[in-house]
Amino acid sequence: MFNFFNTAETKAIIVDKLVNQYDQIIKDQSKLEEARLLNHPLIDLEDNQKRVETRVARENLNFNLGIERIIEENDLVDIVNLSKILKISQSVCRILHNNKPVGTGFLINGNVLVTNNHVISSEKECLNIKAEFFYELDEEGRILNPIQFRPEPEAFFFTSDIRKKPEDEFSGLDFTMVALEKINLRGKKITDIPSLELDGNIGKIIKGETCIIIQHPNGQPKKISLNNNSFFSENQDQIIYETDSLPGSSGSPVLALGTCEVVALHQTGVPKMDENGNPLTKYGTVANSETPDEDIDWVGNAGIRISRILEFLQKKNFDKPAHNTKKNEILARTNKAKRELDEVVENQPEISLTDVKNEAQKLKSTSDSKLQNKSKYIGASEKFPFIILAKNSHENFENLEAELKLNYGNDFSLYLATPVSAKENEEELFVLNISSEGKNPNEFARELLSLKEIIHAEYDSEIYLNMEVTYDNDLKAFESSGSKNFNNEQHFLELYSQTSKYVKGKTKEQYRQWNWKAVNYNSSVTDIIGNSIKIVQFDTGYSHHPKNYGAFNLSEDFDFVDDDDNSREEEHHKITLADYGHGARTGSIIIGNLYSDAEENGNCGLLQQNGVKLIPYRVAQDVLILGRQAELAKAVDAAIATGAKVITTSMGLPPTMTTYNLAKKVYEKGIIWCCAAGNEVREVVAPAVHPGTIAVAASNPDDKEWKGSSRGKTVDITAPGMHVYVPKFLKENTGLFRYGMGYGHGTSYATPHVSSAAVLWLYKNREKLKNYQGYQVIEAFRTCLKSSARTQHSLPENFGAGILDIDKLLKTELPDSSDLVNAYKDEDISRVAMTFRTVGESLKMLWNGILRGIKKGITKEESLISEEYEMSDHAKKIIEQNSPTGYSAKESIINTNVNRTLETFNLIREKVVNS
């Protein structure tokens, strides 16, 4: 703040300028205080429609998103804005007169210094002036090495006297522009100092938005103001703002935080005045030239509009051609930006300021409503589940517990997610149940990352599952209540009876079992394998269906959702009958009985003759939702503890740090985890996407791709997944079930073929594999699987090595164990964790939006998961940064245009896959 009471003359100049505007400034300040007190949108302060139009245009976003961004109050800004501000700060210098600090200035267009006229008033005064850059503190509190440059007014000089002089049309605005020497006495070049380019167009900031000042208050090392910085009033030449400053700050750049543009040249403080225009102290007395700045009762600060300064410069014609050249350089950005902004404004919908304010009020009301809905967060005793990654050592665990108690009290529980398989001094998953202290749980998860003992943290929220597809009319038919015929075989024959070698000319018994021929399995392994090679199914549990009577191992099953030993799906299924019995259908491909009382019986499990029983683990509430990843972690731990050799998983999730860690754990234990590549989302999903698993895509009876199959470089193999004959359910009006068979689609059905092949391969090579340890078993299987794959097919690229060929797989020689490379060999867990902490939440939110769109119609409920108020601001920004132009985070999540949302999801997913 410029202490303008040093002389009576200066006092008169400043007070005269402010007296006529003072009443309006006070009214505007009262409006600001009232808006805050009543929690009104700050956009209510703005009355300039043109400014709002152009401010929206500067967002370079979708119109509606631009409106939303300028009217929603948010103390968070993009981190890139800090980088921009830091760069801008390098152009700011303190100004010395006879080596004494007198003000602040900043560099524009290579070598032009901008400050106040009351700091540098004339070309003659330049003789005693120096501009000192980098007078600031380093991280250890030491002054950096400042660099000084002298003015060269003969190269360029333009000033507007602080006094308004009738004979000088360019007076009264209080600014000076002067060129600095190109090379100083120490040989430093002015061009090595970053400089700014000014934009004189409207719309860099609107009332209520934040502005900050980079300054040298009292000649001190460079500082910045961060709190209570709203722009709230204006006059023709000045804008008025709350931002703090001190004497010596005159000439500082005033930046709009939202756009990082210079909006004003800081000039002076605005004191509270009495009715006679006399400045007042905090004690109600009249201030004088001896009154310290800290005793003045300040209303705010005033800065000269950059647009007015450039307007003066535009009108000025210099005598020297070089001066006019420099003038044009300074004005170039303004002229270019004007053309661009005019074009954007012209193409955007017509804006009504009243409508904008009404929209702001609606958003505010919605926000207030959300706050009420967040009451579940506010209760101090309400706990939320978080999954964290931390080093599993006694010391780290004790330190983490101590930090949690210190920061959040004693009311929490912390335990290993996989206690049986956890290794000492390795990075392991922990479950933390704790109150989020009224905060958004996703934001709270990011707060947990500040604890040095935690490598990664995520809110363990519900996630939609990617399982079987049911939206085709021919698939819906057999799920509809009251249907007399729920077998879709007629449609199947219409499609394939003339094109598929597995169907054409075949008997009903043969074509219902076409998938066996497609994977070239002729029942060559007839031994009773039984329980010697355990296979566990992660799914919705088992269901009562005659096709699977006696085929599930119900002595070792478990329900990890309800934490009991009954994994039967019928006793838990509450949401919808659509996709009912998913575990029974996928399981039948492995262990289904040859004969059954099911209507239109056919097909059977690839391992049914071997006496293998499938162990069902219920890890999902139903086919739609995975309640918690912690339940999946428990299932992995149990599979390891019970000696499972194969895990089959016909469901998909977005990649998370949890699925990454679990896939690695299973891999290191030497368990073959066969996973569905995914349905309808194109790119491979988790757990299949992780290197420790076997990813399976889907083909049809023509040996072509199933169009809905995910595909990509992480797919290992393809197996039948379209029109596979599996059990179906129909609930009659009486409440009783009918049991039949029908043709279903999905990588859910492709996966059990490979899981069955894994059991057969492990049994066939059981003696040789005794010399293979941990991951070597999986890599040996992967190698044999790929080298034996059938390459005669009509699949496109990215469907793995080809179509599964079981007979050839069982005849393939094992690779030498010394040639096998650990898929996690070059893993940098810190880098992986950093990637997930950056984009993990965004992936989950987008994923839920995509799956809602795909599964629309399965349930009558509008939404099973509400993340509108659970998504953190960080996730919104990640989504917006990666979304197609004009697409907001909220739109991406609730968007019915699944393809647009998928584009964003897959862009972010690539960052995880390639980490």
Buried (B, 14 or more C-beta within 10 A) or exposed (E): BBBBBEEEEBBEBBBEBBEEBBEEBBEBBEBBEEBEEEEBBBBBBBEBEEBBBBBBBBBEBBBBBBBBBBBEBEEEBBEEBEEBBEEBBBBBBBBBBEEEBBBBBBBBBBBBBBBBBBBBBEBEBBEBBBBBBBBBEEEEEEEEEBBBBBBBBEBBBBBBBBBBEEEEEBBBBBBBBBBBBBEBEEEBEBEEBBBBBBBBBBBBBBBBBBBBBBBBBBBBBBBBBEEEBBBBBBBEBBBBBBBBBBBBBBBBBBBBBBBBBBBBBBBBBBBBBEEEEBBBBEEEEEBEEEBEBEEBBBBBBBBBBBBBBBBBBBEBEBEEEEBBEBBEBBBEBBEEBBEEBEEBBEEBEEBEBEEBBEBBBEBBEEBEEEEEEBEEBBEEEBBBBBBBBBBBBEEBBEBBBEBBEEEBEEEBEBEBBBBEBBEEEEBBBBBBBBBBBBBBBBBBBBBBBEBEBBBBBBBBBBBBBBBBBBBEEBBBBBBEEEBEBBBBBEBBBEBBBEEBBBBEEBEEEBBBBBBBBBBBBEEEBEEEBEBBBBBBBBBBBBBBBBBBEEBBBBEBBBBBBBEEEBBBBBBBBEBBBBBBBBBBBBBBBBBBBEEBEBBBBBBBBBBBBBBBBBBBBBBBBBBBBBBBBBBBBBBBBBBBEBEBBBBBBBBBBBBBBBBBBBBBBBBBBBBBBBBBBBBBBBBBBBBBBBBBBBBBBBBBBBBBBBEBBBBBEBBBBBBBBBBBBBBBBBBEEEEEBBBBBBBBBBBBBBBBBBBBBBBBBBBBBEEEBEEBEEBBBBBBBBBBBBBBBBEEBEBEEBBBBBBBBBBBBBEBEBBEBEEBEBBBEEBEBEEBBBBBBBBBBBBBBBBBBBBBBBBEEBBEEEEBBEBBBBBBBBBBBBBBBBBEEBBBBBBBBBBEEBEBBBBBBBBBBBBBBEB
